[in-house]
Amino acid sequence: VPGTTLLTPRDIEYRVNASGAKIVITDTENVSKVDTVLEKCQSIEKVVVVGKSREHIEYEELVESSSSKLSNPNNLATDPMVIYFTSGTTGYPKMVLNNHSNYPIGHIATGKLWMDNRPSDIHWTISDTGWAQAAWTCFFAPWNMGAAIFIWDQRGRFEARAVLDVIERFPITTFFAPPTAYRMLVLEDLDSFKPKALRHCIGAGEPVNPEVIQMWRQGTGHHIWECYGQTETTIVVATFPGMEYRPGSMGVAAPGYHVAIVDQEGKELPPHSEGEIAIRTNPDRPVGLFPGYWRNPEANAKCFRGDWYFTGDRATRDEDGYFWFVGRADDVIISASYRIGPTEVESAMIEHEAVAEVAVVGRADQIRGTIVKAFVVLAPNYKPSD
């Protein structure tokens, strides 16, 4: 269960208890969060810390003492492999279960066709490892293609100039960044930018503004190839290298996926009609599609209906098969490519003694796409202030 370092002790407690996790692996900067909730997480048997620790198992020591002749677990393709928590409109995040086939094998298309990775490539992905995008483009896809993975431990706030400096210093050939990062990168002086070996750039998580794509192309000579997918899938729709780029479009359906725009009954809609993006599951279920939400039959019943998996995203499709993203069908806020459930934020804020009522919405932001905005009704005896 990968988790971002942005998780609070409350978030960790929920994820551990919902999944029944037995082992927590963290670092010296975040172990205090785990210690805070250990008594409330009865399933945890061990805590492993990367770095020095008196109370817990040290990661380096564990690796050194482990046998190099560990037996192969012989996992089946259908065995559970990883669970990502993803925010929804209501309630707490759902558990997206991925098995030993849908991510590892399904991302062959991601790595070969969209990322254009080859054994001669050095690939760099800017992504929090708690986010599924790291599994996509920083692990399975380049690994399938035999590309080397570049890692740069950039702690603290994102610095656009530092990223450009890294690309100038090292022979990075393929590069992924979320749209938020690209929006910051194009604000730098790209006239003096001289990448050492860069040849292919990609972006995903939310639509990349056509203006940003144009500015990046003018400044670097490289296009930003976009794609659409979810934590629940591998690459579903993309503008693949070599095909026509249509500004504002996500591209066409990826091989292995039958993607359509449908109404609530699962009826395919004609071109230029707005509807929900759906993936056909019958008669052939795509390899890259997740088995389902773990321990959540209600969520599965809602998204798997008839012959379709309903994504919860709305779009249109033109007569040539290009998809055009419209937005979420629910109230999930996508900010800097992170999915944020309004209910989660409201639940946290309502605990404050000064808050009587609260409603959370998304507001447009030039850099992050959308930011979280809260409307608060104060409790009696409290006065508003900055």
C-alpha positions in Angstrom: 0.0 0.0 0.0 2.1 2.9 -1.2 1.5 6.2 0.6 2.7 9.7 0.0 4.7 11.5 2.6 1.8 14.0 2.7 -0.3 11.5 4.7 -1.2 12.5 8.2 -1.3 10.1 11.2 -5.0 10.0 10.8 -4.6 8.9 7.1 -2.1 6.3 8.0 -4.4 4.9 10.7 -7.3 4.6 8.3 -5.2 2.9 5.6 -3.6 0.4 7.9 -6.9 -0.6 9.5 -8.8 -0.7 6.2 -6.2 -2.9 4.6 -5.0 -5.0 7.6 -1.4 -4.2 6.9 1.1 -6.1 9.0 4.3 -4.2 8.2 5.0 -0.5 7.8 8.1 0.7 6.0 8.9 4.4 6.5 11.8 6.7 7.1 13.2 8.7 10.0 11.2 11.8 8.9 7.9 10.1 9.0 8.2 7.4 11.6 6.8 9.6 14.3 3.5 9.6 12.4 3.4 5.9 12.6 4.3 5.8 16.2 1.4 8.2 17.0 -1.2 5.6 15.8 0.5 2.3 16.5 -1.8 1.5 19.5 -4.8 2.0 17.2 -3.5 -0.3 14.5 -3.7 -3.8 15.9 -2.7 -5.5 12.7 0.9 -4.1 12.6 3.5 -6.6 13.6 6.7 -4.8 12.5 7.9 -1.3 11.6 10.9 -0.9 9.3 12.7 2.4 9.2 15.0 3.6 6.4 17.8 5.2 8.5 18.7 4.9 12.2 16.2 3.7 14.7 16.3 2.5 18.3 12.7 1.3 18.6 12.2 -0.3 15.2 13.9 -2.5 12.6 16.5 -0.7 10.4 16.0 -1.3 6.7 19.7 -1.5 5.9 20.3 -4.1 8.7 17.3 -6.1 7.5 18.7 -6.2 3.9 22.2 -7.2 5.1 20.8 -10.1 7.3 18.5 -11.5 4.6 19.4 -14.6 2.7 20.3 -14.2 -0.9 18.7 -17.5 -1.6 15.1 -16.6 -0.8 12.6 -19.0 -2.5 10.4 -17.7 -5.3 6.9 -17.1 -4.0 5.5 -18.3 -7.3 2.6 -15.8 -7.2 -0.2 -16.4 -9.6 -1.1 -13.7 -12.1 -4.4 -13.3 -10.2 -2.8 -12.9 -6.7 -3.0 -9.5 -5.1 0.1 -7.3 -5.6 -0.5 -3.7 -4.6 -3.4 -1.6 -3.2 -3.7 2.1 -3.9 -6.1 4.3 -2.0 -8.0 6.6 -4.3 -10.4 9.4 -3.2 -14.0 9.4 -4.1 -16.9 11.8 -3.9 -18.2 10.5 -0.6 -16.6 8.8 2.4 -13.0 7.8 2.8 -10.7 6.6 0.0 -11.4 3.3 -1.8 -8.9 0.5 -2.1 -7.9 -0.1 -5.7 -6.6 -3.7 -5.9 -4.0 -4.5 -8.6 -2.8 -8.0 -9.2 0.4 -9.6 -10.6 -0.7 -9.2 -14.2 -2.7 -6.1 -14.8 0.0 -3.6 -13.8 3.2 -5.5 -14.7 2.0 -6.9 -18.0 -0.6 -4.2 -18.9 2.1 -1.5 -18.8 3.9 -2.9 -21.8 1.7 -0.7 -23.9 2.5 2.3 -21.7 6.3 1.8 -21.9 6.6 0.8 -25.6 3.9 2.8 -27.4 3.5 6.0 -25.3 6.8 6.4 -23.4 8.7 5.1 -26.4 11.2 3.5 -24.0 14.1 1.3 -25.3 17.0 -0.5 -23.6 19.2 2.4 -24.5 17.1 4.9 -22.7 17.5 6.6 -19.3 14.1 7.6 -18.0 13.3 10.2 -15.3 9.8 10.5 -13.8 9.0 13.3 -11.4 6.3 11.8 -9.1 5.7 11.1 -5.5 6.2 7.4 -5.0 2.9 7.2 -3.1 1.1 8.0 -6.3 0.2 5.3 -9.0 2.0 7.4 -11.6 5.3 6.3 -10.0 4.2 2.7 -10.6 3.3 3.5 -14.2 6.2 5.5 -15.5 8.9 5.1 -12.8 8.8 1.3 -12.5 6.7 -1.1 -14.6 6.6 0.6 -18.0 10.4 1.4 -18.3 11.3 -1.9 -16.6 9.3 -3.8 -19.2 11.2 -2.1 -22.0 14.6 -2.6 -20.3 15.2 1.1 -19.9 17.4 2.5 -17.0 15.4 4.5 -14.4 17.0 7.7 -13.2 16.3 8.8 -9.6 17.0 12.2 -8.1 16.3 12.7 -4.5 14.9 16.2 -4.6 13.6 16.9 -1.1 11.5 19.9 -0.2 9.6 22.1 -2.6 9.6 21.5 -6.4 12.2 23.8 -8.0 11.8 24.2 -11.8 15.3 25.5 -12.4 16.8 22.6 -10.5 14.9 20.1 -12.7 16.2 21.8 -15.8 19.8 21.7 -14.4 19.5 17.9 -13.8 18.4 17.3 -17.4 21.3 19.4 -18.6 23.8 17.5 -16.4 22.7 13.9 -17.0 22.0 11.9 -20.1 18.3 11.6 -19.5 16.6 10.7 -22.8 12.9 10.3 -21.8 11.1 12.5 -19.2 7.8 12.5 -17.4 6.3 15.3 -15.4 2.8 16.1 -14.2 1.1 19.1 -15.9 1.7 21.2 -12.8 5.4 20.8 -13.1 5.4 21.6 -16.8 3.4 24.8 -16.1 6.3 25.8 -13.8 9.0 24.7 -16.1 7.8 26.8 -19.0 8.1 29.9 -16.8 11.9 29.4 -16.7 14.3 30.8 -19.3 14.1 28.0 -21.8 16.2 29.9 -24.4 19.4 28.9 -22.5 18.2 25.4 -21.7 20.5 22.8 -23.3 19.4 19.3 -22.4 22.2 16.7 -22.6 20.3 13.9 -24.3 16.6 14.5 -24.1 14.5 13.1 -26.9 11.0 12.4 -25.7 8.6 14.1 -23.1 5.3 12.9 -21.7 2.8 14.2 -19.2 -0.4 12.9 -17.5 -2.6 13.1 -14.4 -4.7 15.9 -15.8 -4.9 17.6 -19.2 -1.8 19.6 -20.2 -2.8 23.1 -21.4 -2.2 23.4 -25.2 -0.4 26.7 -24.4 2.0 24.9 -22.1 2.7 22.3 -24.8 3.4 25.0 -27.3 5.7 26.9 -25.0 7.6 23.7 -24.1 8.0 22.8 -27.8 9.2 26.2 -28.6 11.7 26.3 -25.8 13.0 22.7 -26.0 12.1 21.4 -29.4 10.1 18.5 -27.8 6.4 17.8 -27.8 4.6 16.8 -24.5 2.8 13.5 -25.4 -0.4 13.1 -23.2 -2.3 10.1 -22.1 -5.4 9.2 -20.0 -5.6 6.5 -17.4 -6.5 5.9 -13.8 -5.2 4.2 -10.7 -7.6 1.4 -11.7 -6.1 1.0 -15.2 -3.0 1.1 -17.3 -2.8 3.5 -20.3 -6.4 3.8 -21.8 -6.2 6.8 -24.2 -3.1 8.5 -25.6 -1.6 10.7 -28.3 1.1 8.3 -29.4 4.4 9.4 -31.1 3.9 9.6 -34.8 0.2 10.3 -34.8 -1.5 13.6 -35.4 -1.6 15.9 -32.4 -4.9 17.7 -31.9 -4.7 20.5 -29.3 -6.9 19.7 -26.3 -7.4 16.1 -27.1 -6.2 13.2 -25.0 -5.7 11.0 -28.1 -7.2 7.7 -29.2 -7.9 4.4 -27.4 -4.8 2.4 -26.5 -4.3 -1.2 -27.8 -6.1 -3.7 -25.7 -8.9 -1.4 -24.7 -12.3 -0.9 -26.2 -13.1 2.6 -25.0 -16.4 4.4 -25.7 -18.5 7.4 -24.6 -21.7 6.0 -23.1 -24.9 7.1 -21.3 -25.9 5.8 -17.8 -27.4 2.7 -19.3 -24.2 1.8 -21.1 -25.4 2.7 -24.6 -22.7 4.1 -26.9 -23.2 7.7 -27.9 -22.6 9.2 -31.4 -19.6 11.4 -32.1 -19.4 14.8 -30.3 -21.9 13.7 -27.6 -20.9 14.2 -24.0 -21.0 11.1 -21.8 -19.0 9.0 -19.5 -15.8 7.3 -20.5 -16.4 3.5 -20.3 -14.2 0.5 -20.9 -15.8 -2.7 -22.3 -15.2 -5.7 -20.1 -17.2 -8.3 -22.1 -16.4 -10.6 -23.9 -12.7 -9.7 -23.4 -11.6 -8.0 -20.2 -8.5 -5.8 -20.8 -5.3 -7.1 -19.1 -4.6 -3.6 -17.6 -7.9 -3.2 -15.9 -8.0 -3.7 -12.1 -9.9 -6.7 -10.6 -12.0 -4.4 -8.5 -12.2 -2.4 -5.3 -11.1 -4.5 -2.3 -13.7 -5.1 0.4 -16.1 -2.7 -1.3 -19.0 -4.4 -3.2 -21.0 -1.2 -3.3 -18.3 0.6 -5.3 -17.8 -2.4 -7.6 -21.5 -2.6 -8.3 -21.5 1.1 -9.2 -18.6 1.1 -11.6 -19.0 -2.4 -13.2 -22.4 -2.4 -14.8 -23.4 -4.6 -17.7 -20.6 -5.0 -20.2 -18.7 -1.8 -19.0 -16.4 -0.4 -16.5 -17.6 3.2 -15.9 -14.6 5.5 -15.1 -16.5 8.4 -13.6 -14.9 10.8 -16.1 -16.8 12.6 -18.8 -15.6 13.3 -22.3 -16.6 13.5 -26.0 -15.2 11.6 -29.0 -15.0 12.9 -32.5 -15.6 10.9 -35.7 -11.9 10.0 -35.9 -11.8 8.4 -32.5 -10.0 11.3 -30.6 -11.2 11.8 -27.1 -11.8 15.2 -25.5 -11.8 15.3 -21.7 -14.6 17.3 -20.0 -14.2 16.6 -16.3 -15.2 14.3 -13.4 -18.7 13.0 -13.3 -18.5 13.4 -9.5 -17.1 16.1 -7.2 -13.6 14.8 -6.9 -11.1 17.6 -7.0 -7.9 17.0 -9.1 -5.2 19.4 -7.8 -1.7 19.1 -9.1 -2.7 15.6 -10.4 -3.8 14.5 -6.9 -7.3 13.3 -6.4 -8.9 15.0 -3.4 -12.3 13.9 -2.0 -14.2 16.9 -0.7 -15.8 14.8 2.1 -12.4 14.0 3.5 -11.5 17.6 3.8 -14.9 18.5 5.2 -14.7 15.7 7.8 -11.3 17.0 9.0 -12.4 20.7 9.1 -15.6 20.0 11.0 -13.6 18.6 13.9 -12.3 22.1 14.6 -14.3 23.7 17.5 -14.7 27.0 15.5 -16.4 25.3 12.5 -20.2 24.7 12.6 -20.6 23.8 8.9 -18.2 23.5 5.9 -18.5 22.9 2.2 -15.5 22.2 0.0 -15.2 22.8 -3.7 -12.5 23.2 -6.4 -11.4 26.5 -7.7 -9.4 27.1 -10.9 -5.7 27.8 -10.4 -3.1 28.8 -13.0 -0.3 26.5 -11.7 -2.1 23.5 -10.0 -5.1 23.4 -12.3 -7.5 23.4 -9.4 -7.1 24.2 -5.7 -9.3 23.3 -2.7 -11.6 26.1 -1.5 -13.7 25.8 1.7 -16.8 27.8 2.7 -17.1 27.8 6.5 -20.0 28.7 8.8 -18.5 29.6 12.2 -19.7 28.2 15.4 -21.4 30.5 17.9 -19.0 32.9 19.7 -16.4 32.8 17.0 -15.6 35.8 14.8 -14.1 35.6 11.3 -10.5 36.6 10.8 -7.7 36.2 8.2 
